[in-house]
Amino acid sequence: MLQNTFYIVGIICMTLYTMLLIAVVILLIYIKNKITEFTEDIKEKIETAKEITAHPKEVAASVGAAVADTAITKASQLINSKKKKS
C-alpha cells in the first residue's frame, strides 16, 4: 500500500516537472523571438538615422514637401468650409 502510494506520487511529480520543463522551454523560445524582433527594430532605426545623417538635404526637402502638402490641404478645407457656411 505505502509502496503504491509512493509510486503514484512519483509519477505525478515526474509528470508535473515534465510539463513545467516544456512550459519553460516554450517561454524561452518566446522570449528569444521577442528579443530578436526588438534588435531588428533597433537595427532598422539605426539604419534610418544613418541615412538621415548621410543625406540631410533630401530628408529636409521631403519633410518640407510633406508639410507644404498638409498646409495646402488644411487651407483648402478651411476655405471650402467657409464657402459652405456662407
Helices and strands as residue ranges (DSSP letters): H 2-54, H 56-85
